[in-house]
Amino acid sequence: MDISMLIWVGLGNPYKEHEKQRHNVGFMAVDEIASEYSFGSWREKMNAHISEGEIAGRKILLLKPQTFMNRSGISISQISRFYNISNDLIYVFYD
């Protein structure tokens, strides 16, 4: 396990019609982090949009599940297993 990597999850609902709703504040938070710290481009992987970067020398994987909030655990668990990241290294932003 790469203990220097963290997963920061922004919860929200996919699709343009949900973009400005309060349930998407998690998406907004990780978008702002990605922009502020010049993270890589968003790409699709395992039912999520992901972006990688570093903050203070710590590798961070930003994650926006595309499975709606009530099913966000699906992509979070897939990504955490793929990268072998334990639950105590996953942080979640939500409304």
N, CA, C and O of each residue as an XYZ file, in Angstrom:
380
protein
N       0.844     -1.188      0.000
C       0.000      0.000      0.000
C       0.879      1.237      0.000
O       1.867      1.317      0.730
N       0.505      2.193     -0.826
C       1.212      3.466     -0.900
C       0.610      4.390      0.157
O      -0.410      5.032     -0.091
N       1.240      4.462      1.345
C       0.645      5.239      2.442
C       0.726      6.744      2.218
O       0.119      7.522      2.954
N       1.484      7.150      1.192
C       1.551      8.585      0.945
C       0.379      9.083      0.096
O       0.199     10.291     -0.051
N      -0.417      8.174     -0.461
C      -1.545      8.581     -1.297
C      -2.831      8.656     -0.484
O      -3.134      7.773      0.318
N      -3.580      9.734     -0.713
C      -4.890      9.902     -0.101
C      -5.939      9.955     -1.202
O      -5.644     10.346     -2.332
N      -7.155      9.565     -0.872
C      -8.283      9.749     -1.783
C      -9.203     10.782     -1.153
O      -9.655     10.622     -0.019
N      -9.472     11.840     -1.903
C     -10.425     12.864     -1.477
C     -11.624     12.765     -2.399
O     -11.510     12.993     -3.604
N     -12.764     12.428     -1.839
C     -13.984     12.197     -2.602
C     -14.912     13.394     -2.460
O     -15.192     13.846     -1.350
N     -15.377     13.892     -3.572
C     -16.420     14.916     -3.570
C     -17.715     14.262     -3.993
O     -17.819     13.753     -5.109
N     -18.712     14.271     -3.109
C     -19.990     13.655     -3.458
C     -20.876     14.628     -4.210
O     -20.822     15.839     -3.995
N     -21.683     14.086     -5.083
C     -22.615     14.876     -5.869
C     -23.416     13.970     -6.775
O     -23.330     12.744     -6.696
N     -24.185     14.586     -7.623
C     -24.986     13.864     -8.601
C     -24.540     14.271     -9.993
O     -24.328     15.456    -10.252
N     -24.393     13.306    -10.895
C     -23.930     13.622    -12.248
C     -25.008     14.339    -13.069
O     -26.169     14.427    -12.668
N     -24.599     14.829    -14.188
C     -25.441     15.474    -15.194
C     -25.610     16.968    -14.919
O     -25.648     17.423    -13.776
N     -25.707     17.684    -15.995
C     -25.770     19.146    -15.987
C     -26.917     19.686    -15.131
O     -26.753     20.701    -14.455
N     -28.073     19.024    -15.150
C     -29.226     19.555    -14.414
C     -29.023     19.567    -12.895
O     -29.756     20.253    -12.181
N     -28.043     18.823    -12.398
C     -27.773     18.785    -10.960
C     -26.591     19.667    -10.555
O     -26.281     19.795     -9.371
N     -25.943     20.264    -11.535
C     -24.667     20.947    -11.333
C     -24.653     21.961    -10.184
O     -23.706     21.961     -9.397
N     -25.637     22.799    -10.063
C     -25.630     23.867     -9.060
C     -26.463     23.543     -7.814
O     -26.688     24.425     -6.985
N     -26.913     22.321     -7.670
C     -27.708     21.947     -6.498
C     -26.806     21.754     -5.284
O     -25.617     21.466     -5.424
N     -27.380     21.915     -4.094
C     -26.583     21.819     -2.863
C     -25.946     20.446     -2.685
O     -24.885     20.338     -2.070
N     -26.569     19.403     -3.208
C     -25.981     18.070     -3.079
C     -24.666     17.941     -3.853
O     -23.934     16.969     -3.666
N     -24.366     18.893     -4.705
C     -23.135     18.831     -5.491
C     -21.990     19.641     -4.897
O     -20.982     19.862     -5.567
N     -22.128     20.080     -3.666
C     -21.062     20.869     -3.048
C     -19.762     20.058     -2.949
O     -18.676     20.636     -2.994
N     -19.855     18.760     -2.818
C     -18.652     17.913     -2.810
C     -17.919     17.970     -4.136
O     -16.692     18.070     -4.166
N     -18.669     17.907     -5.243
C     -18.068     18.048     -6.568
C     -17.395     19.415     -6.679
O     -16.272     19.531     -7.169
N     -18.099     20.442     -6.215
C     -17.568     21.805     -6.291
C     -16.270     21.935     -5.493
O     -15.333     22.603     -5.931
N     -16.218     21.298     -4.330
C     -15.022     21.376     -3.478
C     -13.814     20.752     -4.168
O     -12.744     21.360     -4.208
N     -13.970     19.544     -4.714
C     -12.813     18.901     -5.349
C     -12.452     19.579     -6.670
O     -11.286     19.577     -7.064
N     -13.440     20.159     -7.361
C     -13.118     20.945     -8.564
C     -12.233     22.131     -8.195
O     -11.263     22.434     -8.890
N     -12.577     22.799     -7.097
C     -11.799     23.959     -6.646
C     -10.385     23.540     -6.225
O      -9.412     24.227     -6.537
N     -10.277     22.425     -5.525
C      -8.958     21.908     -5.117
C      -8.124     21.595     -6.357
O      -6.954     21.969     -6.431
N      -8.724     20.910     -7.328
C      -8.011     20.550     -8.561
C      -7.498     21.795     -9.279
O      -6.377     21.812     -9.787
N      -8.321     22.825     -9.315
C      -7.936     24.067     -9.978
C      -6.848     24.805     -9.199
O      -5.845     25.227     -9.775
N      -7.046     24.957     -7.908
C      -6.106     25.708     -7.056
C      -4.712     25.087     -7.028
O      -3.713     25.804     -6.969
N      -4.642     23.759     -7.070
C      -3.355     23.067     -6.942
C      -2.880     22.452     -8.262
O      -1.996     21.595     -8.263
N      -3.459     22.882     -9.376
C      -3.032     22.459    -10.721
C      -2.952     20.941    -10.870
O      -1.948     20.404    -11.338
N      -4.022     20.257    -10.466
C      -4.094     18.807    -10.638
C      -4.212     18.475    -12.120
O      -4.483     19.350    -12.943
N      -4.007     17.212    -12.451
C      -4.135     16.753    -13.829
C      -5.573     16.828    -14.309
O      -6.491     17.072    -13.526
N      -5.756     16.618    -15.585
C      -7.091     16.632    -16.181
C      -7.965     15.535    -15.582
O      -7.471     14.483    -15.176
N      -9.260     15.794    -15.533
C     -10.215     14.785    -15.080
C     -10.322     13.707    -16.143
O     -10.374     13.998    -17.338
N     -10.353     12.451    -15.692
C     -10.559     11.336    -16.609
C     -11.531     10.349    -15.980
O     -11.738     10.360    -14.767
N     -12.121      9.506    -16.798
C     -13.103      8.543    -16.302
C     -12.438      7.218    -15.954
O     -11.606      6.701    -16.701
N     -12.828      6.681    -14.795
C     -12.304      5.390    -14.363
C     -13.256      4.822    -13.317
O     -13.563      5.494    -12.332
N     -13.718      3.612    -13.517
C     -14.522      2.888    -12.529
C     -15.707      3.700    -11.994
O     -15.829      3.905    -10.787
N     -16.557      4.148    -12.879
C     -17.767      4.885    -12.502
C     -17.477      6.205    -11.789
O     -18.264      6.644    -10.950
N     -16.359      6.831    -12.118
C     -16.000      8.088    -11.459
C     -15.157      8.943    -12.392
O     -14.587      8.461    -13.370
N     -15.095     10.218    -12.062
C     -14.120     11.115    -12.673
C     -13.000     11.252    -11.655
O     -13.258     11.495    -10.476
N     -11.761     11.097    -12.100
C     -10.621     11.192    -11.184
C      -9.596     12.188    -11.721
O      -9.476     12.410    -12.926
N      -8.870     12.774    -10.785
C      -7.788     13.693    -11.100
C      -6.698     13.484    -10.058
O      -6.987     13.325     -8.872
N      -5.456     13.485    -10.498
C      -4.340     13.247     -9.587
C      -3.461     14.481     -9.479
O      -3.290     15.239    -10.434
N      -2.911     14.658     -8.291
C      -1.992     15.759     -8.061
C      -1.323     15.619     -6.711
O      -1.416     14.579     -6.059
N      -0.644     16.685     -6.298
C       0.057     16.688     -5.009
C      -0.242     17.975     -4.260
O      -0.396     19.046     -4.847
N      -0.318     17.834     -2.954
C      -0.427     18.982     -2.059
C       0.563     18.733     -0.930
O       0.497     17.705     -0.256
N       1.469     19.662     -0.728
C       2.496     19.567      0.321
C       3.250     18.241      0.254
O       3.529     17.617      1.278
N       3.577     17.817     -0.979
C       4.349     16.600     -1.164
C       3.564     15.301     -0.996
O       4.142     14.216     -1.071
N       2.274     15.399     -0.772
C       1.429     14.212     -0.568
C       0.598     13.975     -1.817
O      -0.108     14.877     -2.268
N       0.669     12.783     -2.382
C      -0.106     12.455     -3.566
C      -1.578     12.335     -3.186
O      -1.936     11.650     -2.228
N      -2.427     13.020     -3.964
C      -3.867     13.047     -3.720
C      -4.583     12.594     -4.986
O      -4.272     13.048     -6.087
N      -5.540     11.698     -4.816
C      -6.422     11.300     -5.900
C      -7.788     11.896     -5.599
O      -8.434     11.521     -4.620
N      -8.226     12.826     -6.442
C      -9.556     13.404     -6.297
C     -10.546     12.527     -7.050
O     -10.249     12.031     -8.137
N     -11.708     12.344     -6.470
C     -12.689     11.419     -7.022
C     -14.073     12.043     -6.988
O     -14.510     12.561     -5.961
N     -14.762     11.986     -8.134
C     -16.160     12.416     -8.212
C     -16.974     11.229     -8.731
O     -17.050     11.023     -9.942
N     -17.585     10.444     -7.834
C     -18.387      9.303     -8.275
C     -19.504      9.754     -9.214
O     -20.115     10.802     -9.005
N     -19.762      8.962    -10.241
C     -20.798      9.293    -11.218
C     -22.002      8.367    -11.081
O     -22.705      8.105    -12.057
N     -22.233      7.881     -9.885
C     -23.288      6.906     -9.618
C     -24.411      7.480     -8.769
O     -25.202      6.718     -8.213
N     -24.504      8.790     -8.655
C     -25.432      9.489     -7.767
C     -25.014      9.247     -6.318
O     -24.377      8.242     -6.004
N     -25.373     10.162     -5.457
C     -24.902     10.144     -4.062
C     -25.236      8.848     -3.332
O     -24.398      8.309     -2.609
N     -26.448      8.348     -3.517
C     -26.856      7.173     -2.751
C     -26.158      5.891     -3.189
O     -26.313      4.860     -2.534
N     -25.397      5.926     -4.277
C     -24.645      4.751     -4.724
C     -23.154      5.058     -4.891
O     -22.438      4.331     -5.580
N     -22.698      6.131     -4.260
C     -21.314      6.562     -4.441
C     -20.303      5.562     -3.897
O     -19.155      5.540     -4.341
N     -20.710      4.744     -2.955
C     -19.805      3.735     -2.402
C     -19.303      2.745     -3.434
O     -18.236      2.155     -3.261
N     -20.060      2.556     -4.506
C     -19.644      1.616     -5.550
C     -18.300      2.033     -6.140
O     -17.348      1.253     -6.140
N     -18.226      3.258     -6.639
C     -16.974      3.693     -7.262
C     -15.875      3.926     -6.236
O     -14.704      3.673     -6.519
N     -16.235      4.405     -5.046
C     -15.221      4.614     -4.006
C     -14.549      3.291     -3.655
O     -13.324      3.227     -3.551
N     -15.332      2.247     -3.476
C     -14.740      0.949     -3.121
C     -13.925      0.373     -4.273
O     -12.874     -0.227     -4.046
N     -14.399      0.550     -5.518
C     -13.635      0.063     -6.672
C     -12.276      0.754     -6.756
O     -11.248      0.103     -6.939
N     -12.284      2.072     -6.621
C     -11.038      2.843     -6.718
C     -10.101      2.520     -5.550
O      -8.900      2.339     -5.751
N     -10.641      2.447     -4.340
C      -9.769      2.179     -3.182
C      -9.145      0.787     -3.277
O      -7.990      0.598     -2.895
N      -9.896     -0.181     -3.780
C      -9.317     -1.527     -3.971
C      -8.258     -1.518     -5.071
O      -7.196     -2.122     -4.918
N      -8.544     -0.839     -6.169
C      -7.604     -0.774     -7.289
C      -6.268     -0.167     -6.860
O      -5.207     -0.686     -7.210
N      -6.320      0.925     -6.104
C      -5.102      1.606     -5.649
C      -4.596      1.077     -4.305
O      -3.573      1.536     -3.796
N      -5.315      0.113     -3.736
C      -4.954     -0.489     -2.447
C      -4.826      0.575     -1.340
O      -3.832      0.631     -0.616
N      -5.864      1.408     -1.239
C      -5.897      2.485     -0.255
C      -6.874      2.098      0.852
O      -8.025      1.761      0.576
N      -6.424      2.145      2.082
C      -7.283      1.775      3.209
C      -8.289      2.889      3.503
O      -8.074      4.049      3.150
N      -9.378      2.518      4.147
C     -10.467      3.455      4.427
C     -10.026      4.671      5.239
O     -10.601      5.750      5.094
N      -9.018      4.511      6.088
C      -8.590      5.651      6.912
C      -7.808      6.700      6.117
O      -7.415      7.729      6.667
N      -7.584      6.444      4.838
C      -6.914      7.419      3.966
C      -7.866      8.012      2.928
O      -7.440      8.602      1.935
N      -9.174      7.839      3.184
C     -10.212      8.371      2.303
C     -10.973      9.456      3.046
O     -11.464      9.234      4.153
N     -11.067     10.625      2.438
C     -11.784     11.763      3.033
C     -12.912     12.149      2.088
O     -12.737     12.144      0.870
N     -14.066     12.482      2.646
C     -15.261     12.730      1.847
C     -15.787     14.154      2.089
O     -15.965     14.581      3.230
N     -16.027     14.872      0.989
C     -16.622     16.205      1.023
C     -18.067     16.075      0.562
O     -18.330     15.510     -0.500
N     -19.004     16.592      1.346
C     -20.425     16.509      0.996
C     -21.198     17.627      1.669
O     -20.669     18.339      2.522
N     -22.466     17.775      1.273
C     -23.293     18.835      1.823
C     -23.813     18.500      3.216
O     -24.529     19.301      3.817
